[in-house]
Amino acid sequence: MRYCKGIIMLLMVCVVIGCGESEQAIVQEVYDYERDSLLIEGYEEELPMVQSAVWETAKGYEKMITAGFKYSSLYSLAPARVSQYITNKEKALGLGAFCSYVSYATMNGQFQDALNGLNAILKLADDLKVRKAFDKDLLTEIIKSAKDSTIDVAAVLQDAVDQAEKHMHSNNRAELATIMIAGGWIEAMYVSLSMVNANYDKVNDGIKLSVWSHSYKYQSVMKLLAIFEDSKDCRAVEGVLKDLRKPVWGMMSSPRGLSQQELVALQSSIGEARQSLLA
């Protein structure tokens, strides 16, 4: 589907245009991991492992759509929930989660849902002072025209997330960027498992491999959170996600071999962590 191939490039373009600055200014804002005393060795190696999560998840949704999976807004967070997020930790988690939501809705051609998710993203981005990473007009236009567009919407969304993360880093808030990444990971994992379990008769090896690939990012998310051991917010998120180690590692050790019963159990574990952090 042509609109399915639009999600990622769009988000990348959106962020650069949304900054409204010269190329030199944008380069100057990029976070210098090596010079920050807060970031121990290994951070810059782990970050690229999770930065492609939005794009890869969108491609997983594309495989599910091709296989005949049905969309349901019940699988994902309701955008109205954004008003319940008070702390920066909750807002950072929500920002990551709603970026996943917009990807899911857009890939499934649910453009009104995607626009509702975009409004939630913009509200949280304003609160966290990373608003210029998200160009509302451009994202709105692309979401509305995604069905007929050859632009990769998922790529643009991915780039906006990356730019927001870099902006947080440049303002010495790397722990919030890491929490945002964690929020996106857990929401995408839950939605993907919900779709797989509701359409298990249509699951193929390619779909299982996509879900496995996303589960594999768990270890990188945990390593990033562990770096900020002095941050109570990162410790809180890490503490919740630690309970997922056994079920997620079961998935990671068997990319194509999990039974439906095992996948349902994994969804339940992910759902409990998601309820604690996002719902």
DRENNUZA-411122 format. One record per residue (C-alpha): x, y, z; residue number from 0. Coordinates in Angstrom, 2 decimals, padded with zeros to 5 digits. Example, Ala and Ser with C-alpha at 12.3 -4.5 7.8 and 13.67 -1.06 7.14 Angstrom:
REM DRENNUZA-411122
(node (012.30, -004.50, 007.80), 0)
(node (013.67, -001.06, 007.14), 1)
END
This chain:
REM DRENNUZA-411122
(node (000.00, 000.00, 000.00), 0)
(node (001.39, 003.35, -001.02), 1)
(node (000.26, 005.18, 002.13), 2)
(node (001.99, 002.54, 004.23), 3)
(node (005.29, 003.51, 002.71), 4)
(node (004.87, 007.10, 003.80), 5)
(node (005.27, 007.09, 007.59), 6)
(node (009.03, 007.37, 008.21), 7)
(node (010.54, 009.85, 005.71), 8)
(node (007.80, 012.29, 006.54), 9)
(node (008.71, 012.50, 010.19), 10)
(node (012.38, 013.09, 009.33), 11)
(node (011.55, 015.92, 006.93), 12)
(node (009.07, 017.39, 009.39), 13)
(node (011.61, 017.83, 012.15), 14)
(node (014.22, 019.55, 010.02), 15)
(node (011.66, 021.91, 008.49), 16)
(node (009.97, 022.44, 011.83), 17)
(node (013.16, 023.71, 013.43), 18)
(node (013.12, 026.70, 011.11), 19)
(node (016.86, 027.15, 011.49), 20)
(node (019.91, 026.99, 009.30), 21)
(node (021.71, 023.72, 008.74), 22)
(node (024.59, 025.02, 010.85), 23)
(node (022.28, 025.81, 013.77), 24)
(node (020.74, 022.35, 013.60), 25)
(node (024.14, 020.72, 013.65), 26)
(node (025.11, 022.77, 016.69), 27)
(node (022.09, 021.44, 018.58), 28)
(node (023.05, 017.81, 018.09), 29)
(node (023.98, 016.31, 021.41), 30)
(node (027.64, 015.45, 021.93), 31)
(node (027.44, 012.19, 023.85), 32)
(node (031.20, 011.85, 024.25), 33)
(node (031.54, 015.15, 026.08), 34)
(node (028.74, 014.69, 028.59), 35)
(node (030.04, 013.41, 031.90), 36)
(node (026.61, 012.00, 032.73), 37)
(node (026.73, 009.44, 029.94), 38)
(node (028.97, 006.48, 030.52), 39)
(node (030.69, 004.50, 027.84), 40)
(node (028.25, 002.52, 025.74), 41)
(node (025.38, 005.02, 025.58), 42)
(node (026.09, 006.13, 022.03), 43)
(node (026.42, 002.49, 020.98), 44)
(node (023.04, 001.51, 022.42), 45)
(node (021.05, 004.52, 021.20), 46)
(node (021.02, 003.58, 017.48), 47)
(node (019.57, 000.19, 018.45), 48)
(node (016.31, 001.84, 019.53), 49)
(node (016.20, 004.94, 017.32), 50)
(node (014.74, 002.98, 014.40), 51)
(node (011.86, 001.62, 016.50), 52)
(node (009.09, 003.79, 014.98), 53)
(node (010.14, 002.94, 011.44), 54)
(node (010.55, -000.77, 012.08), 55)
(node (007.25, -001.05, 013.91), 56)
(node (005.48, 000.73, 011.05), 57)
(node (006.90, -001.80, 008.63), 58)
(node (005.62, -004.53, 010.92), 59)
(node (002.13, -003.00, 010.78), 60)
(node (002.41, -002.97, 007.00), 61)
(node (003.02, -006.72, 007.00), 62)
(node (000.00, -007.21, 009.26), 63)
(node (-002.21, -005.12, 006.99), 64)
(node (-001.07, -007.11, 003.97), 65)
(node (-001.97, -010.33, 005.82), 66)
(node (-005.49, -009.03, 006.46), 67)
(node (-005.25, -007.93, 010.09), 68)
(node (-008.08, -005.68, 011.28), 69)
(node (-007.49, -002.31, 012.92), 70)
(node (-008.87, -001.56, 016.37), 71)
(node (-008.39, 001.65, 018.33), 72)
(node (-008.92, -000.42, 021.48), 73)
(node (-005.38, -001.77, 021.18), 74)
(node (-003.77, 001.63, 021.70), 75)
(node (-003.90, 004.48, 024.19), 76)
(node (-006.77, 006.96, 023.89), 77)
(node (-005.44, 010.44, 022.96), 78)
(node (-007.75, 011.94, 025.59), 79)
(node (-005.52, 010.37, 028.22), 80)
(node (-002.92, 013.06, 027.54), 81)
(node (-004.69, 015.38, 029.99), 82)
(node (-003.95, 012.95, 032.81), 83)
(node (-000.18, 013.16, 032.44), 84)
(node (001.15, 015.58, 035.04), 85)
(node (004.83, 014.89, 035.67), 86)
(node (007.63, 015.16, 033.13), 87)
(node (008.14, 011.41, 033.42), 88)
(node (004.51, 010.75, 032.47), 89)
(node (004.67, 013.27, 029.64), 90)
(node (007.88, 011.81, 028.22), 91)
(node (006.43, 008.30, 028.35), 92)
(node (003.26, 009.57, 026.70), 93)
(node (005.16, 011.40, 023.96), 94)
(node (006.90, 008.20, 022.94), 95)
(node (003.68, 006.20, 023.18), 96)
(node (001.61, 008.59, 021.06), 97)
(node (004.27, 008.67, 018.36), 98)
(node (003.72, 004.92, 018.18), 99)
(node (-000.06, 005.55, 018.14), 100)
(node (000.17, 007.91, 015.16), 101)
(node (002.27, 005.38, 013.27), 102)
(node (-000.26, 002.61, 013.97), 103)
(node (-003.29, 004.70, 012.97), 104)
(node (-001.71, 006.16, 009.84), 105)
(node (-000.43, 002.82, 008.58), 106)
(node (-003.97, 001.47, 008.92), 107)
(node (-005.51, 004.40, 007.07), 108)
(node (-007.25, 005.73, 010.19), 109)
(node (-006.40, 009.34, 009.55), 110)
(node (-008.76, 010.99, 012.04), 111)
(node (-007.33, 008.80, 014.79), 112)
(node (-003.84, 009.77, 013.62), 113)
(node (-004.71, 013.47, 013.79), 114)
(node (-006.10, 013.02, 017.30), 115)
(node (-002.83, 011.34, 018.24), 116)
(node (-000.88, 014.19, 016.66), 117)
(node (-002.70, 016.69, 018.86), 118)
(node (-001.68, 014.66, 021.90), 119)
(node (001.93, 014.67, 020.70), 120)
(node (001.91, 018.44, 020.22), 121)
(node (000.45, 019.02, 023.69), 122)
(node (003.15, 016.91, 025.32), 123)
(node (005.88, 018.38, 023.13), 124)
(node (004.82, 021.87, 024.21), 125)
(node (004.91, 020.85, 027.86), 126)
(node (008.37, 019.30, 027.48), 127)
(node (009.64, 022.24, 025.39), 128)
(node (010.51, 020.13, 022.34), 129)
(node (007.70, 021.53, 020.22), 130)
(node (009.89, 022.63, 017.32), 131)
(node (010.73, 019.01, 016.59), 132)
(node (007.14, 018.57, 015.38), 133)
(node (005.79, 020.72, 012.54), 134)
(node (002.00, 020.53, 013.01), 135)
(node (001.04, 021.83, 009.57), 136)
(node (003.40, 019.53, 007.72), 137)
(node (002.48, 016.46, 009.76), 138)
(node (-001.23, 017.21, 009.38), 139)
(node (-000.91, 017.62, 005.63), 140)
(node (001.07, 014.42, 005.26), 141)
(node (-001.28, 012.37, 007.44), 142)
(node (-004.28, 013.57, 005.41), 143)
(node (-002.61, 012.82, 002.10), 144)
(node (-000.77, 009.67, 003.23), 145)
(node (-003.11, 007.34, 001.35), 146)
(node (-002.00, 008.76, -001.98), 147)
(node (001.52, 009.78, -001.05), 148)
(node (004.80, 008.13, -001.93), 149)
(node (006.46, 009.88, 001.02), 150)
(node (007.41, 007.49, 003.77), 151)
(node (005.34, 008.86, 006.65), 152)
(node (006.91, 006.50, 009.16), 153)
(node (010.36, 007.82, 008.33), 154)
(node (009.28, 011.39, 008.99), 155)
(node (007.70, 010.38, 012.29), 156)
(node (010.87, 008.53, 013.22), 157)
(node (012.94, 011.61, 012.48), 158)
(node (010.71, 013.83, 014.62), 159)
(node (011.23, 011.47, 017.53), 160)
(node (014.98, 011.50, 016.91), 161)
(node (015.03, 015.30, 016.77), 162)
(node (013.01, 015.59, 019.97), 163)
(node (015.45, 013.22, 021.63), 164)
(node (018.42, 015.26, 020.41), 165)
(node (016.80, 018.49, 021.57), 166)
(node (016.33, 017.03, 025.04), 167)
(node (019.96, 015.97, 025.07), 168)
(node (021.18, 019.39, 024.01), 169)
(node (019.28, 020.85, 026.95), 170)
(node (020.75, 018.39, 029.45), 171)
(node (017.59, 016.31, 029.74), 172)
(node (018.87, 013.06, 028.30), 173)
(node (017.02, 011.09, 030.95), 174)
(node (013.69, 012.37, 029.60), 175)
(node (014.72, 011.38, 026.09), 176)
(node (015.44, 007.88, 027.34), 177)
(node (012.05, 007.71, 029.09), 178)
(node (010.38, 008.82, 025.85), 179)
(node (012.10, 005.95, 024.04), 180)
(node (010.86, 003.53, 026.70), 181)
(node (007.28, 004.78, 026.30), 182)
(node (007.39, 004.26, 022.56), 183)
(node (008.83, 000.76, 022.95), 184)
(node (006.22, -000.53, 025.38), 185)
(node (003.23, 000.94, 023.49), 186)
(node (004.39, -000.47, 020.14), 187)
(node (005.06, -003.85, 021.76), 188)
(node (001.59, -003.96, 023.28), 189)
(node (-000.21, -002.90, 020.10), 190)
(node (001.75, -005.36, 017.96), 191)
(node (001.01, -008.27, 020.30), 192)
(node (-002.66, -007.27, 020.49), 193)
(node (-002.91, -007.38, 016.71), 194)
(node (-001.06, -010.69, 016.47), 195)
(node (-003.19, -012.39, 019.11), 196)
(node (-006.46, -011.09, 017.64), 197)
(node (-005.50, -012.28, 014.15), 198)
(node (-003.40, -015.31, 014.98), 199)
(node (-004.78, -017.39, 012.13), 200)
(node (-003.21, -014.90, 009.69), 201)
(node (000.21, -014.73, 011.37), 202)
(node (003.18, -015.66, 009.20), 203)
(node (006.91, -015.91, 009.88), 204)
(node (007.52, -012.37, 008.63), 205)
(node (005.08, -010.95, 011.16), 206)
(node (006.53, -013.01, 014.00), 207)
(node (009.98, -011.82, 013.03), 208)
(node (008.84, -008.17, 013.14), 209)
(node (007.48, -008.58, 016.66), 210)
(node (010.61, -010.45, 017.69), 211)
(node (012.78, -007.63, 016.30), 212)
(node (010.95, -005.08, 018.43), 213)
(node (011.16, -007.27, 021.53), 214)
(node (014.91, -007.47, 020.98), 215)
(node (015.19, -003.72, 021.63), 216)
(node (014.19, -004.35, 025.23), 217)
(node (017.77, -004.93, 026.30), 218)
(node (018.92, -001.64, 024.78), 219)
(node (016.06, 000.27, 026.44), 220)
(node (017.05, -001.23, 029.79), 221)
(node (020.73, -000.38, 029.31), 222)
(node (019.87, 003.24, 028.48), 223)
(node (017.65, 003.56, 031.57), 224)
(node (020.32, 002.01, 033.79), 225)
(node (022.79, 004.72, 032.80), 226)
(node (020.73, 007.29, 034.71), 227)
(node (020.85, 005.54, 038.06), 228)
(node (020.73, 008.91, 039.83), 229)
(node (017.42, 009.79, 038.17), 230)
(node (014.44, 008.65, 040.23), 231)
(node (012.24, 008.78, 037.13), 232)
(node (014.53, 006.51, 035.13), 233)
(node (014.83, 004.16, 038.08), 234)
(node (011.03, 004.04, 038.36), 235)
(node (010.58, 003.16, 034.68), 236)
(node (013.42, 000.66, 034.81), 237)
(node (011.89, -000.96, 037.89), 238)
(node (008.61, -001.60, 036.09), 239)
(node (010.26, -002.90, 032.93), 240)
(node (012.55, -005.23, 034.88), 241)
(node (009.56, -007.46, 035.54), 242)
(node (009.38, -008.09, 031.77), 243)
(node (012.81, -009.62, 031.54), 244)
(node (011.75, -013.26, 031.71), 245)
(node (008.77, -013.11, 029.29), 246)
(node (010.54, -010.84, 026.80), 247)
(node (013.67, -012.96, 026.82), 248)
(node (011.46, -015.96, 026.11), 249)
(node (010.32, -014.14, 022.97), 250)
(node (013.86, -013.13, 022.03), 251)
(node (015.10, -016.71, 022.28), 252)
(node (012.43, -018.01, 019.90), 253)
(node (011.77, -015.55, 017.05), 254)
(node (009.39, -017.83, 015.15), 255)
(node (008.50, -020.50, 017.66), 256)
(node (006.20, -018.91, 020.26), 257)
(node (002.76, -020.48, 020.45), 258)
(node (-000.40, -018.41, 020.64), 259)
(node (-000.67, -019.22, 024.33), 260)
(node (002.84, -017.90, 024.91), 261)
(node (002.13, -014.75, 022.91), 262)
(node (-001.05, -014.11, 024.90), 263)
(node (000.91, -014.50, 028.13), 264)
(node (003.55, -012.06, 026.86), 265)
(node (000.85, -009.55, 025.92), 266)
(node (-000.57, -009.83, 029.42), 267)
(node (002.83, -009.10, 030.98), 268)
(node (003.43, -006.16, 028.66), 269)
(node (-000.08, -004.91, 029.42), 270)
(node (000.56, -004.88, 033.16), 271)
(node (003.72, -002.81, 032.71), 272)
(node (001.91, -000.50, 030.30), 273)
(node (-000.93, -000.06, 032.78), 274)
(node (001.57, 000.96, 035.43), 275)
(node (003.44, 003.44, 033.25), 276)
(node (000.91, 004.84, 030.76), 277)
(node (-002.69, 004.00, 031.55), 278)
END
